[in-house]
Amino acid sequence: MIYYAGLVLAIAFVAIAAGGCGVGAGLTISGALSAMARQPELYNRFQMVMFIGLAFVETFTIYSLVVTFILMGKLPTPDVLLELVKQSIK
């Protein structure tokens, strides 16, 4: 039973991490745009660095999505879960 509770917590934490990727992407774009506004002559360089940074952020998002699907595949069906609850009550 504790195993399944740990799985549910792990899935929740990975979902929170994926949400953090959205915040990270927003901060990356915000920083790049403010740098471009301050130094327009370096626009191409800032744009390249921004895209590389966004690629790293999106890679983490994809990995967290894959881990979520793997962990969700290990969760029991409702029938098995109800049977475990019935056994723990006895």
C-alpha positions in Angstrom: 0.0 0.0 0.0 2.9 2.4 0.8 4.4 1.5 -2.6 1.3 2.9 -4.4 1.1 6.0 -2.2 4.8 6.6 -3.1 3.9 6.2 -6.8 1.1 8.7 -6.5 3.4 11.2 -4.8 6.1 10.7 -7.4 3.6 11.4 -10.2 2.5 14.5 -8.5 6.1 15.8 -8.0 6.9 15.1 -11.7 3.8 17.0 -12.7 4.9 20.0 -10.5 8.3 19.8 -12.2 6.7 20.0 -15.6 4.8 23.1 -14.5 8.1 24.5 -13.4 9.4 24.1 -16.9 6.7 26.4 -18.1 7.8 29.0 -15.6 11.5 28.5 -16.7 10.6 28.9 -20.3 8.8 32.2 -19.6 11.7 33.5 -17.6 14.1 32.5 -20.4 12.1 34.4 -23.0 11.6 37.4 -20.7 15.4 37.6 -20.1 16.2 37.3 -23.8 13.7 39.9 -24.8 14.9 42.4 -22.2 18.5 41.8 -23.3 17.5 42.3 -27.0 15.7 45.6 -26.0 18.9 46.9 -24.3 21.3 45.8 -27.0 19.5 45.4 -30.4 22.8 45.0 -32.3 23.3 41.6 -30.5 19.9 40.3 -31.5 21.1 37.2 -33.4 23.4 36.1 -30.6 20.7 36.5 -27.9 18.2 34.7 -30.1 20.5 31.7 -30.6 21.2 31.5 -26.8 17.5 31.8 -26.1 16.7 28.9 -28.4 19.4 26.7 -26.9 18.1 27.4 -23.4 14.5 26.7 -24.5 15.6 23.4 -25.9 17.0 22.4 -22.6 13.9 23.4 -20.8 11.6 21.6 -23.2 13.8 18.5 -23.0 13.2 18.4 -19.3 9.5 18.7 -19.9 9.5 15.8 -22.3 11.5 13.7 -19.9 9.1 14.4 -17.1 6.1 13.5 -19.3 7.7 10.2 -20.2 8.5 9.4 -16.5 4.9 10.3 -15.6 3.5 7.8 -18.2 5.9 5.1 -17.0 4.8 5.6 -13.4 1.2 5.8 -14.2 1.5 2.4 -15.9 2.7 0.9 -12.6 -0.4 2.1 -10.7 -3.0 -0.6 -9.9 -6.4 -0.9 -11.3 -9.3 0.3 -9.1 -10.3 -3.3 -8.4 -6.8 -4.2 -7.1 -6.7 -1.0 -5.0 -10.1 -1.8 -3.5 -9.0 -5.3 -2.6 -5.9 -3.9 -0.9 -8.0 -1.5 1.1 -10.4 -4.3 2.2 -7.4 -6.4 3.3 -5.9 -3.6 5.3 -9.1 -2.9 7.1 -9.5 -6.6 8.3 
